[in-house]
Amino acid sequence: MKNGFFRVACAAPGVRVADVAANTESIIEQARAAYAGGADALVFPEMCVTAYTCGDLFHNSVLLDAAERGIDRIREASASLPGLLLFIGAPQRAGQSLYNAAYAICEGRVVAVVPKTYVPNYNEFYERRWWNPAPVGDGVLIRHKGVTLGAEICEDLWVPVPPSCNLALAGAQVIVNLSASPDLIGKYAYLTNLVKQQSARCMCAYAYASAGFGESSTDLAFDAKLLIAENGAMLGHSERWQGAPSLIMADVDIEAIKRDRLHMGTFHDCAERQGGSWRVVDTGCDAEGNDCAGDLLRTVDPHPFVPSADGLLKERCEEIVNIQVAGLCQRLNATRTRRLVIGISGGLDSTLALLVAVRAFDRLGLDRKGILGVTMPGFGTTGRTHGNAIALMEALGVEMREISIVKAVEQHFADIGHDASVHDVTYENCQARERTQILMDLSNSVGGMVLGTGDLSELALGWATYNGDQMSMYGVNAGVPKTLVRHLTAYFASEADSEAVRKPLLDIIDTPISPELIPAAPDGTIKQKTEDLVGPYELHDFFLYYTLRYGFAPSRIYMLARKAFAGAYDDATIKHWLKTFFRRFFTQQFKRSCMPDGPKVGSVCLSPRGDWRMPSDASSALWLAEVEAL
């Protein structure tokens, strides 16, 4: 393992039934290919030395003797593959018993042999004719390059409580499964879901290798199935029905697995209750494996909050909106409120809040006129955003009101002695607080509540005026990051039942993100662009995700960002904004400590009453020092 990643490979060699010599050489050939690809561990199918479909030949000493020689040949060959741990399927004779076993081989040694625990004897399986189930007793864990692995075989995965559950609770971060699963209609989809589910339940990586071409077709057909999953997500899989040897590799994130297990206290509780004793075998290989920083064999999504598949994106958007709407409906019912007041700027966040409010009112059977949308033009308001705000509210049929803040803020400048020509933080924050005062007082006058519009990314960076737009009576966007706000708005545009709604939504999506707190450019366009000042939101959302979801150090986030944004941002740019992120994230906690209520929608949340509890005066020194050292 290096940089927290462990490279796992799965292989399916072509086999000849009962031809151990040919099978052994095929196994060694694929082992050399995996070694050349930097694999740390390589999993082969069940009974790959002999082939799984030998039938009663398994009780013939000629085949069993040959299988033992085959294992010995693989063991010898492994000496020239330093650092590679092999899992090989072969028979094991022990006294008067015969086992279907996984041989763990590394650097010229058989370090462990793991028999199959559950031996099936139903439908097309009649394995109890040849194999004994593993004796009840101590389990085996294998320590390799700082990673703990456990092995199970085929049927073990399909039982109500797979051995991998106990292996994971005992400390195994990677589970390997040597399998020979024949193909039936619909079985592949079930299997892939089973592998993903087990990796999620056990918070582990799960590497599955099933036998393929060359197995006997007397009564069954076999397609090599190679799968590597990590905590519920599929990292890699082989192409189906290839009819040739296949090999896949992926880098599994051991650091992420460790963090999730540490974070979820119930995993520890379950581990304490599972009992049993475990024998830990160390391969003797050090923790320095392949350098995965430059050639990481896994996709690092630059937008971890946004599903990449179009179908899944639509489904996810619908679910998020329903969470927002459900939270708002409950708050309206609990407070017996039938009026909402929302500041509408013509930007993304206020647009999303308005759309959620309209859907909530529709769901409750309330008149949309109960929603009061307020435009509050100031010194930096442009015709584009103002026009879109008006057009959208008209199309949605909500009540509209326009209140200019210019005179009020100019009077406030005079009261506090601020020079209006100085466009500093006072100049900006006075406008934000004036707008919030208007909304709060309007809500009192109409008997309603102020619906907040700020999003998760702004909360993380503190990109909000304290006691200004930071404050509301309920914040429906509090759990939605900026990169997702745009997609949610696009989702509403795609679902719009009129061009009058769709047109302003599409233009809002294309409008640069801006608080519009300083005067526009001479041509009337937006001059103050948020991402020029605070940095690209796609970078900050990436940093936020890996900071909160996994608790990664800045150096690891930087490494992942370089992979995710290769070709989009250079290293210096990523480092610059990473420093900005951590500086702002720490210094702006005080704004989050008193943030309004709002629904959590994903795995990352900053509510001080829920997921994130951090002192407002915590020091960022450790994090910033690590960024500086990059």
Salt bridges, closest charged atoms under 4 A:
ASP19 OD2 - ARG16 NH1 3.32
GLU25 OE2 - ARG73 NE 3.13
ASP40 OD1 - LYS145 NZ 2.74
GLU46 OE2 - LYS116 NZ 2.80
ASP56 OD1 - ARG129 NE 2.71
ASP65 OD1 - ARG93 NH2 2.55
GLU68 OE2 - ARG93 NE 2.98
ASP72 OD1 - ARG75 NH2 2.85
GLU76 OE2 - ARG75 NH2 3.89
GLU127 OE1 - LYS116 NZ 2.85
ASP183 OD1 - LYS225 NZ 2.96
ASP183 OD2 - ARG240 NH2 2.61
ASP223 OD2 - ARG240 NE 2.78
GLU230 OE1 - ARG298 NH1 2.75
ASP251 OD1 - ARG7 NE 2.67
ASP253 OD1 - ARG556 NH2 2.76
GLU255 OE2 - LYS258 NZ 3.96
ASP260 OD1 - ARG259 NH1 3.98
ASP260 OD1 - ARG549 NH1 2.66
GLU272 OE2 - HIS268 NE2 3.34
GLU288 OE1 - LYS2 NZ 3.59
ASP295 OD1 - ARG7 NH2 3.60
GLU318 OE2 - ARG359 NH1 3.35
ASP349 OD2 - LYS482 NZ 2.82
ASP362 OD2 - ARG368 NH2 2.65
GLU399 OE1 - ARG339 NH2 2.85
GLU399 OE2 - ARG401 NH2 3.76
GLU402 OE1 - HIS386 NE2 2.63
ASP424 OD1 - HIS418 NE2 3.39
ASP455 OD2 - LYS482 NZ 2.85
GLU458 OE2 - LYS482 NZ 3.14
GLU495 OE2 - LYS314 NZ 3.54
GLU499 OE1 - ARG502 NH1 2.97
ASP507 OD1 - ARG384 NH2 3.05
GLU538 OE1 - HIS303 NE2 2.71
ASP571 OD1 - ARG562 NE 3.34
ASP597 OD2 - ARG331 NH2 3.06
ASP597 OD1 - ARG609 NH2 3.41
ASP611 OD2 - LYS600 NZ 2.62
GLU628 OE2 - LYS579 NZ 2.34
